[in-house]
Amino acid sequence: MALLGYDEGMLPMLCAPRRELTVSIPLHRDDGTIELLTGHRCSAWQQVLTEAEHRRLSLRTAATRLAVRRVAEAHRQRGRYP
């Protein structure tokens, strides 16, 4: 942490997301059993801040650029467009 210029006390704060969405979905299996699946989604706030500072953009523009990049990457992985 010292290499990055942060105090050791900052580590727990940096490791924990500021916002997190947790969902649980019951999955009904073909054999009649029910399995509870849990999913998590964390805020990309730190990535937006980094993009805004690095490219000298507003937070709104940085967030939009990040979102468009993620959607394009998802489409590329699914083979929708090159």
N, CA and C atoms as an extended XYZ file, in Angstrom:
246
Properties=species:S:1:pos:R:3:atomname:S:1:resname:S:1:resid:I:1 pbc="F F F"
N         0.823       -1.190        0.000 N   MET     1
C         0.000        0.000        0.000 CA  MET     1
C         0.869        1.257        0.000 C   MET     1
N         2.010        1.189        0.666 N   ALA     2
C         2.882        2.358        0.717 CA  ALA     2
C         3.408        2.702       -0.675 C   ALA     2
N         3.605        1.675       -1.508 N   LEU     3
C         4.068        1.885       -2.867 CA  LEU     3
C         3.079        2.728       -3.667 C   LEU     3
N         1.789        2.557       -3.385 N   LEU     4
C         0.748        3.321       -4.074 CA  LEU     4
C         0.496        4.681       -3.431 C   LEU     4
N         1.105        4.919       -2.289 N   GLY     5
C         0.927        6.200       -1.624 CA  GLY     5
C        -0.239        6.233       -0.650 C   GLY     5
N        -0.735        5.063       -0.261 N   TYR     6
C        -1.847        4.985        0.677 CA  TYR     6
C        -1.368        4.479        2.025 C   TYR     6
N        -2.013        4.916        3.073 N   ASP     7
C        -1.755        4.433        4.419 CA  ASP     7
C        -2.329        3.026        4.547 C   ASP     7
N        -1.740        2.184        5.392 N   GLU     8
C        -2.232        0.814        5.583 CA  GLU     8
C        -3.678        0.778        6.081 C   GLU     8
N        -4.107        1.807        6.787 N   GLY     9
C        -5.484        1.854        7.283 CA  GLY     9
C        -6.513        2.048        6.185 C   GLY     9
N        -6.065        2.433        4.984 N   MET    10
C        -6.975        2.630        3.860 CA  MET    10
C        -7.377        1.321        3.190 C   MET    10
N        -6.610        0.257        3.393 N   LEU    11
C        -6.857       -1.003        2.706 CA  LEU    11
C        -8.268       -1.536        2.917 C   LEU    11
N        -8.775       -1.628        4.158 N   PRO    12
C       -10.137       -2.139        4.320 CA  PRO    12
C       -11.176       -1.290        3.586 C   PRO    12
N       -10.992        0.023        3.580 N   MET    13
C       -11.950        0.890        2.907 CA  MET    13
C       -11.889        0.699        1.391 C   MET    13
N       -10.696        0.537        0.844 N   LEU    14
C       -10.561        0.357       -0.593 CA  LEU    14
C       -11.046       -1.004       -1.062 C   LEU    14
N       -11.008       -1.984       -0.194 N   CYS    15
C       -11.450       -3.337       -0.553 CA  CYS    15
C       -12.961       -3.481       -0.519 C   CYS    15
N       -13.648       -2.637        0.220 N   ALA    16
C       -15.099       -2.745        0.358 CA  ALA    16
C       -15.785       -1.808       -0.632 C   ALA    16
N       -16.754       -2.316       -1.408 N   PRO    17
C       -17.464       -1.444       -2.339 CA  PRO    17
C       -18.335       -0.435       -1.599 C   PRO    17
N       -18.498        0.742       -2.190 N   ARG    18
C       -19.362        1.757       -1.579 CA  ARG    18
C       -20.824        1.374       -1.729 C   ARG    18
N       -21.156        0.819       -2.876 N   ARG    19
C       -22.519        0.369       -3.112 CA  ARG    19
C       -22.474       -1.045       -3.668 C   ARG    19
N       -23.363       -1.872       -3.168 N   GLU    20
C       -23.424       -3.252       -3.639 CA  GLU    20
C       -24.875       -3.674       -3.703 C   GLU    20
N       -25.236       -4.333       -4.796 N   LEU    21
C       -26.577       -4.871       -4.952 CA  LEU    21
C       -26.471       -6.383       -4.890 C   LEU    21
N       -27.236       -6.995       -4.018 N   THR    22
C       -27.240       -8.442       -3.890 CA  THR    22
C       -28.642       -8.951       -4.196 C   THR    22
N       -28.729       -9.933       -5.080 N   VAL    23
C       -30.023      -10.521       -5.426 CA  VAL    23
C       -29.954      -12.022       -5.191 C   VAL    23
N       -31.092      -12.582       -4.839 N   SER    24
C       -31.206      -14.030       -4.675 CA  SER    24
C       -32.365      -14.515       -5.532 C   SER    24
N       -32.098      -15.547       -6.335 N   ILE    25
C       -33.094      -16.060       -7.265 CA  ILE    25
C       -33.269      -17.556       -7.005 C   ILE    25
N       -34.510      -18.000       -6.740 N   PRO    26
C       -34.736      -19.440       -6.592 CA  PRO    26
C       -34.755      -20.113       -7.965 C   PRO    26
N       -33.972      -21.167       -8.113 N   LEU    27
C       -33.895      -21.906       -9.369 CA  LEU    27
C       -34.563      -23.262       -9.162 C   LEU    27
N       -35.623      -23.513       -9.918 N   HIS    28
C       -36.334      -24.784       -9.831 CA  HIS    28
C       -35.688      -25.765      -10.813 C   HIS    28
N       -35.052      -26.791      -10.288 N   ARG    29
C       -34.357      -27.782      -11.107 CA  ARG    29
C       -35.362      -28.778      -11.689 C   ARG    29
N       -34.943      -29.485      -12.752 N   ASP    30
C       -35.797      -30.481      -13.391 CA  ASP    30
C       -36.132      -31.637      -12.465 C   ASP    30
N       -35.241      -31.935      -11.506 N   ASP    31
C       -35.482      -33.047      -10.593 CA  ASP    31
C       -36.389      -32.650       -9.422 C   ASP    31
N       -36.901      -31.412       -9.426 N   GLY    32
C       -37.831      -30.955       -8.397 CA  GLY    32
C       -37.184      -30.216       -7.249 C   GLY    32
N       -35.870      -30.176       -7.198 N   THR    33
C       -35.205      -29.457       -6.116 CA  THR    33
C       -35.166      -27.964       -6.434 C   THR    33
N       -35.011      -27.179       -5.404 N   ILE    34
C       -34.898      -25.732       -5.549 CA  ILE    34
C       -33.538      -25.313       -5.013 C   ILE    34
N       -32.815      -24.561       -5.832 N   GLU    35
C       -31.503      -24.053       -5.433 CA  GLU    35
C       -31.564      -22.529       -5.432 C   GLU    35
N       -31.033      -21.922       -4.398 N   LEU    36
C       -31.029      -20.467       -4.299 CA  LEU    36
C       -29.711      -19.933       -4.849 C   LEU    36
N       -29.793      -19.158       -5.931 N   LEU    37
C       -28.614      -18.557       -6.537 CA  LEU    37
C       -28.509      -17.110       -6.068 C   LEU    37
N       -27.310      -16.695       -5.710 N   THR    38
C       -27.082      -15.340       -5.227 CA  THR    38
C       -26.114      -14.641       -6.161 C   THR    38
N       -26.452      -13.405       -6.537 N   GLY    39
C       -25.599      -12.614       -7.405 CA  GLY    39
C       -25.290      -11.274       -6.767 C   GLY    39
N       -24.143      -10.719       -7.118 N   HIS    40
C       -23.708       -9.437       -6.558 CA  HIS    40
C       -23.308       -8.497       -7.691 C   HIS    40
N       -23.589       -7.226       -7.529 N   ARG    41
C       -23.165       -6.199       -8.473 CA  ARG    41
C       -22.645       -5.028       -7.665 C   ARG    41
N       -21.418       -4.615       -7.943 N   CYS    42
C       -20.801       -3.507       -7.213 CA  CYS    42
C       -20.698       -2.281       -8.106 C   CYS    42
N       -20.697       -1.151       -7.484 N   SER    43
C       -20.597        0.117       -8.205 CA  SER    43
C       -19.233        0.258       -8.859 C   SER    43
N       -19.212        0.885      -10.015 N   ALA    44
C       -17.968        1.105      -10.740 CA  ALA    44
C       -17.455        2.524      -10.493 C   ALA    44
N       -17.757        3.063       -9.334 N   TRP    45
C       -17.442        4.448       -9.032 CA  TRP    45
C       -15.957        4.753       -9.174 C   TRP    45
N       -15.108        3.875       -8.681 N   GLN    46
C       -13.666        4.122       -8.746 CA  GLN    46
C       -13.182        4.167      -10.188 C   GLN    46
N       -13.726        3.301      -11.045 N   GLN    47
C       -13.341        3.318      -12.451 CA  GLN    47
C       -13.775        4.607      -13.126 C   GLN    47
N       -14.958        5.104      -12.765 N   VAL    48
C       -15.447        6.358      -13.342 CA  VAL    48
C       -14.547        7.512      -12.914 C   VAL    48
N       -14.182        7.550      -11.633 N   LEU    49
C       -13.295        8.613      -11.152 CA  LEU    49
C       -11.938        8.578      -11.856 C   LEU    49
N       -11.387        7.400      -12.013 N   THR    50
C       -10.090        7.259      -12.675 CA  THR    50
C       -10.165        7.727      -14.120 C   THR    50
N       -11.227        7.308      -14.818 N   GLU    51
C       -11.410        7.720      -16.222 CA  GLU    51
C       -11.560        9.237      -16.325 C   GLU    51
N       -12.339        9.819      -15.426 N   ALA    52
C       -12.571       11.268      -15.449 CA  ALA    52
C       -11.271       12.037      -15.196 C   ALA    52
N       -10.494       11.605      -14.225 N   GLU    53
C        -9.249       12.290      -13.904 CA  GLU    53
C        -8.200       12.106      -15.000 C   GLU    53
N        -8.099       10.883      -15.507 N   HIS    54
C        -7.079       10.573      -16.514 CA  HIS    54
C        -7.322       11.326      -17.819 C   HIS    54
N        -8.562       11.399      -18.230 N   ARG    55
C        -8.892       12.030      -19.517 CA  ARG    55
C        -9.456       13.442      -19.372 C   ARG    55
N        -9.509       13.931      -18.119 N   ARG    56
C       -10.038       15.274      -17.836 CA  ARG    56
C       -11.453       15.451      -18.377 C   ARG    56
N       -12.333       14.521      -17.982 N   LEU    57
C       -13.732       14.524      -18.403 CA  LEU    57
C       -14.632       14.802      -17.214 C   LEU    57
N       -15.877       15.168      -17.496 N   SER    58
C       -16.865       15.261      -16.420 CA  SER    58
C       -17.211       13.842      -15.973 C   SER    58
N       -17.740       13.710      -14.773 N   LEU    59
C       -18.111       12.382      -14.270 CA  LEU    59
C       -19.180       11.738      -15.154 C   LEU    59
N       -20.128       12.545      -15.634 N   ARG    60
C       -21.189       12.010      -16.489 CA  ARG    60
C       -20.606       11.450      -17.787 C   ARG    60
N       -19.695       12.190      -18.406 N   THR    61
C       -19.076       11.737      -19.649 CA  THR    61
C       -18.231       10.494      -19.408 C   THR    61
N       -17.485       10.478      -18.317 N   ALA    62
C       -16.658        9.312      -17.996 CA  ALA    62
C       -17.519        8.078      -17.758 C   ALA    62
N       -18.633        8.235      -17.048 N   ALA    63
C       -19.536        7.107      -16.794 CA  ALA    63
C       -20.155        6.601      -18.089 C   ALA    63
N       -20.532        7.522      -18.968 N   THR    64
C       -21.118        7.129      -20.255 CA  THR    64
C       -20.103        6.374      -21.102 C   THR    64
N       -18.876        6.884      -21.162 N   ARG    65
C       -17.834        6.210      -21.937 CA  ARG    65
C       -17.573        4.806      -21.402 C   ARG    65
N       -17.526        4.669      -20.094 N   LEU    66
C       -17.295        3.366      -19.477 CA  LEU    66
C       -18.439        2.402      -19.798 C   LEU    66
N       -19.678        2.885      -19.711 N   ALA    67
C       -20.839        2.036      -19.991 CA  ALA    67
C       -20.855        1.593      -21.455 C   ALA    67
N       -20.590        2.517      -22.367 N   VAL    68
C       -20.579        2.178      -23.797 CA  VAL    68
C       -19.483        1.163      -24.086 C   VAL    68
N       -18.326        1.350      -23.480 N   ARG    69
C       -17.219        0.406      -23.673 CA  ARG    69
C       -17.601       -0.991      -23.180 C   ARG    69
N       -18.285       -1.067      -22.042 N   ARG    70
C       -18.683       -2.380      -21.506 CA  ARG    70
C       -19.727       -3.056      -22.392 C   ARG    70
N       -20.670       -2.286      -22.898 N   VAL    71
C       -21.686       -2.862      -23.784 CA  VAL    71
C       -21.044       -3.352      -25.071 C   VAL    71
N       -20.140       -2.555      -25.651 N   ALA    72
C       -19.451       -2.962      -26.873 CA  ALA    72
C       -18.648       -4.244      -26.650 C   ALA    72
N       -17.977       -4.336      -25.515 N   GLU    73
C       -17.206       -5.541      -25.206 CA  GLU    73
C       -18.116       -6.758      -25.058 C   GLU    73
N       -19.250       -6.581      -24.411 N   ALA    74
C       -20.208       -7.696      -24.262 CA  ALA    74
C       -20.719       -8.152      -25.626 C   ALA    74
N       -21.009       -7.206      -26.530 N   HIS    75
C       -21.459       -7.549      -27.869 CA  HIS    75
C       -20.366       -8.266      -28.653 C   HIS    75
N       -19.129       -7.814      -28.512 N   ARG    76
C       -18.013       -8.470      -29.186 CA  ARG    76
C       -17.866       -9.915      -28.718 C   ARG    76
N       -18.006      -10.134      -27.420 N   GLN    77
C       -17.865      -11.482      -26.879 CA  GLN    77
C       -18.974      -12.394      -27.363 C   GLN    77
N       -20.145      -11.828      -27.622 N   ARG    78
C       -21.269      -12.625      -28.097 CA  ARG    78
C       -21.295      -12.729      -29.627 C   ARG    78
N       -20.349      -12.047      -30.301 N   GLY    79
C       -20.267      -12.129      -31.734 CA  GLY    79
C       -21.290      -11.299      -32.477 C   GLY    79
N       -21.820      -10.262      -31.847 N   ARG    80
C       -22.847       -9.450      -32.501 CA  ARG    80
C       -22.254       -8.476      -33.499 C   ARG    80
N       -21.097       -7.933      -33.201 N   TYR    81
C       -20.378       -7.107      -34.168 CA  TYR    81
C       -18.911       -7.079      -33.813 C   TYR    81
N       -18.060       -6.853      -34.795 N   PRO    82
C       -16.616       -6.889      -34.537 CA  PRO    82
C       -16.137       -5.678      -33.772 C   PRO    82
